[in-house]
Amino acid sequence: MPIPPTSPGVDRSLLRDDVYRRLRDAIVDGTFAPGEQLRDLELAAWLGVSRTPVREALLRLAHGGLVSARPGRSTVVSTLDARDVRDARDVVAAMHEVAVREAVPVLGEADLAAMRDANRRFADAVAAGDVETALRVDDELHDVPVRVCGNRALATVLEQFTPTVRRAERLRFGSLRGRTSVTRHDELIRLCATGDAEGAAGVAYDTWHSLPSEGP
């Protein structure tokens, strides 16, 4: 397994969740490619931690479908299977639909302003072909209703399945199709601002469910 030449610069007191996020992001952004074997000893050295949090993180990644773990044998990065993407996409879309429906009645002006600002930055990133920024600010926008609704079970499900969707989204936002999300976001924010919970929830669902399960 080729280890990136630069250290991520993490502290040895890295928490388990931080290890998980580092490995998850490395898979989503393509640092670790589909089919690549992941060795816990090498990953631990890269992150500057013991093997225990790495093993725990790999188990969590396996539950989310990002790696395929075979106890006593090997752990490899999963391929981007169309069926897996469809399944994750459907779950993520449903969770965002619920989050928006629950959040709309209690969204404040500061929340709506945060969503508008995120969509402006999202549009700029898509126009510039900046996939990393587009994904980050897209998360910021959609995280507002998730945070406001306060449904912890919903947030847990999203944490598990969103990374699989994000791997496919990298293809989407690198193409012209990503620009349609700007318009969807505008409509989502408009409906949220008018208090139309059902309409906004429908747009939130469609925004995520419109993601194709295969690349362009």
PLY file of the C-alpha trace (Angstrom):
ply
format ascii 1.0
element vertex 216
property float x
property float y
property float z
element edge 215
property int vertex1
property int vertex2
end_header
0.00 0.00 0.00
1.57 3.35 -1.00
1.58 5.72 1.97
1.18 9.44 1.14
4.58 11.17 1.29
3.39 13.89 3.64
2.16 13.38 7.18
-1.36 14.61 7.97
0.20 16.26 11.01
-2.07 14.77 13.64
-1.29 14.57 17.33
-0.57 11.24 19.00
-3.55 11.86 21.27
-5.81 11.62 18.21
-9.29 10.53 19.17
-10.92 7.48 17.64
-13.40 9.64 15.76
-10.56 11.68 14.28
-8.82 8.55 13.04
-12.07 7.41 11.48
-12.59 10.76 9.77
-9.01 10.85 8.44
-9.34 7.41 6.87
-12.86 8.04 5.63
-11.81 11.27 3.91
-8.75 9.60 2.37
-11.05 7.03 0.76
-13.65 9.57 -0.36
-11.08 11.91 -1.93
-9.28 9.08 -3.70
-6.04 9.11 -1.67
-6.70 5.41 -1.12
-8.01 3.98 -4.38
-10.68 1.29 -4.88
-9.16 -2.16 -4.45
-6.19 -0.87 -2.49
-5.18 -2.98 0.50
-5.10 -1.16 3.83
-2.68 -2.38 6.49
-3.39 -1.21 10.00
0.29 -1.06 10.97
1.15 1.26 8.07
-1.94 3.39 8.66
-1.07 3.70 12.34
2.43 4.86 11.45
1.05 7.39 8.96
-1.37 8.84 11.52
1.00 8.57 14.46
-1.34 6.47 16.58
-1.53 2.92 17.89
-3.12 0.15 15.84
-6.21 -0.06 18.08
-8.03 3.10 16.89
-7.09 2.25 13.31
-8.65 -1.20 13.61
-11.76 0.30 15.16
-11.98 2.86 12.37
-11.65 0.17 9.71
-14.55 -1.72 11.28
-16.69 1.42 11.16
-15.70 1.97 7.54
-16.69 -1.61 6.76
-20.13 -1.03 8.27
-20.51 2.00 6.01
-19.42 0.04 2.95
-16.23 1.99 2.27
-13.94 -0.98 2.90
-14.28 -4.73 2.67
-12.81 -6.40 5.72
-11.96 -10.09 5.89
-10.88 -10.98 9.44
-7.45 -12.55 9.52
-6.87 -11.85 5.85
-7.02 -8.33 4.43
-8.92 -5.06 4.31
-9.34 -3.36 0.95
-11.01 -0.17 -0.23
-14.39 -1.02 -1.74
-15.10 -0.36 -5.38
-17.76 2.21 -6.22
-20.54 -0.26 -6.93
-23.68 1.16 -8.56
-25.99 -0.85 -6.30
-24.19 0.35 -3.16
-24.43 3.94 -4.35
-28.15 3.59 -5.08
-28.82 2.07 -1.67
-26.82 4.75 0.17
-28.33 7.51 -1.94
-31.88 6.39 -1.15
-31.20 6.29 2.59
-29.40 9.65 2.62
-32.17 11.29 0.58
-34.82 9.99 2.98
-32.89 11.21 6.02
-32.47 14.72 4.59
-36.17 14.79 3.75
-37.01 14.06 7.39
-34.42 16.53 8.67
-35.81 19.40 6.60
-39.43 18.59 7.48
-38.56 18.66 11.19
-36.29 21.71 10.95
-38.40 24.14 8.91
-40.72 25.19 11.77
-37.75 26.19 13.93
-35.26 27.55 11.38
-34.16 31.07 12.30
-32.90 33.92 10.15
-29.31 33.09 11.07
-29.85 29.51 9.85
-31.31 30.67 6.55
-28.49 33.18 6.12
-25.95 30.40 6.66
-27.65 28.29 3.97
-27.69 31.20 1.51
-24.03 31.96 2.14
-23.10 28.30 1.67
-24.97 28.16 -1.63
-23.18 31.26 -2.92
-19.85 29.66 -2.14
-21.08 26.37 -3.58
-22.00 28.04 -6.88
-18.58 29.69 -7.09
-16.83 26.39 -6.40
-18.84 24.48 -9.01
-18.21 27.19 -11.61
-14.49 26.99 -10.87
-14.45 23.20 -10.97
-13.29 23.12 -7.34
-14.76 19.78 -6.26
-13.28 19.78 -2.76
-14.76 23.15 -1.86
-18.08 22.31 -3.53
-18.46 19.19 -1.41
-17.43 20.97 1.78
-19.86 23.87 1.44
-22.62 21.56 0.19
-22.20 19.72 3.49
-22.39 23.04 5.33
-25.67 23.90 3.65
-27.39 20.57 4.25
-25.98 20.26 7.75
-28.00 23.29 8.86
-31.39 21.48 8.87
-29.75 18.33 10.24
-28.31 20.30 13.15
-31.47 22.30 13.78
-33.81 19.29 13.80
-31.67 17.71 16.53
-32.48 14.11 15.54
-29.42 12.18 16.73
-30.49 8.88 15.18
-30.88 10.59 11.82
-27.43 12.18 12.12
-25.90 8.79 12.91
-27.41 7.22 9.79
-26.14 10.10 7.65
-22.64 9.75 9.08
-22.60 6.10 8.07
-23.92 6.36 4.52
-23.08 9.85 3.27
-19.41 9.01 2.51
-20.49 6.44 -0.10
-22.66 9.07 -1.76
-19.85 11.61 -1.59
-17.54 9.35 -3.56
-20.06 9.47 -6.41
-20.72 13.19 -5.90
-17.10 13.94 -6.74
-17.95 12.87 -10.27
-21.11 14.93 -10.31
-19.66 18.22 -9.11
-16.80 17.91 -11.56
-19.30 18.07 -14.41
-22.00 20.45 -15.58
-24.60 18.39 -13.72
-23.36 19.87 -10.46
-24.70 23.26 -11.48
-28.29 22.05 -11.24
-27.76 21.68 -7.50
-27.37 25.45 -7.16
-30.92 25.96 -8.42
-32.23 23.19 -6.20
-30.54 24.79 -3.20
-32.14 28.15 -4.02
-35.57 26.54 -4.12
-34.91 24.63 -0.91
-33.94 27.82 0.91
-36.92 29.74 -0.49
-39.38 27.10 0.72
-37.68 26.90 4.11
-37.97 30.68 4.45
-41.72 30.62 3.67
-42.32 27.83 6.18
-43.36 25.26 3.57
-42.05 22.18 5.37
-43.52 19.64 2.97
-42.36 21.47 -0.14
-38.86 21.98 1.26
-38.67 18.35 2.37
-39.57 17.24 -1.16
-36.84 19.39 -2.68
-34.30 18.08 -0.16
-35.20 14.51 -1.08
-35.01 15.20 -4.82
-31.67 16.99 -4.47
-30.03 13.89 -3.04
-32.05 11.30 -4.93
-31.19 12.89 -8.29
-27.60 11.72 -7.90
-26.91 9.13 -10.60
-25.58 5.83 -9.33
-23.03 5.66 -12.14
-20.49 8.15 -13.39
-21.09 10.54 -16.28
0 1
1 2
2 3
3 4
4 5
5 6
6 7
7 8
8 9
9 10
10 11
11 12
12 13
13 14
14 15
15 16
16 17
17 18
18 19
19 20
20 21
21 22
22 23
23 24
24 25
25 26
26 27
27 28
28 29
29 30
30 31
31 32
32 33
33 34
34 35
35 36
36 37
37 38
38 39
39 40
40 41
41 42
42 43
43 44
44 45
45 46
46 47
47 48
48 49
49 50
50 51
51 52
52 53
53 54
54 55
55 56
56 57
57 58
58 59
59 60
60 61
61 62
62 63
63 64
64 65
65 66
66 67
67 68
68 69
69 70
70 71
71 72
72 73
73 74
74 75
75 76
76 77
77 78
78 79
79 80
80 81
81 82
82 83
83 84
84 85
85 86
86 87
87 88
88 89
89 90
90 91
91 92
92 93
93 94
94 95
95 96
96 97
97 98
98 99
99 100
100 101
101 102
102 103
103 104
104 105
105 106
106 107
107 108
108 109
109 110
110 111
111 112
112 113
113 114
114 115
115 116
116 117
117 118
118 119
119 120
120 121
121 122
122 123
123 124
124 125
125 126
126 127
127 128
128 129
129 130
130 131
131 132
132 133
133 134
134 135
135 136
136 137
137 138
138 139
139 140
140 141
141 142
142 143
143 144
144 145
145 146
146 147
147 148
148 149
149 150
150 151
151 152
152 153
153 154
154 155
155 156
156 157
157 158
158 159
159 160
160 161
161 162
162 163
163 164
164 165
165 166
166 167
167 168
168 169
169 170
170 171
171 172
172 173
173 174
174 175
175 176
176 177
177 178
178 179
179 180
180 181
181 182
182 183
183 184
184 185
185 186
186 187
187 188
188 189
189 190
190 191
191 192
192 193
193 194
194 195
195 196
196 197
197 198
198 199
199 200
200 201
201 202
202 203
203 204
204 205
205 206
206 207
207 208
208 209
209 210
210 211
211 212
212 213
213 214
214 215
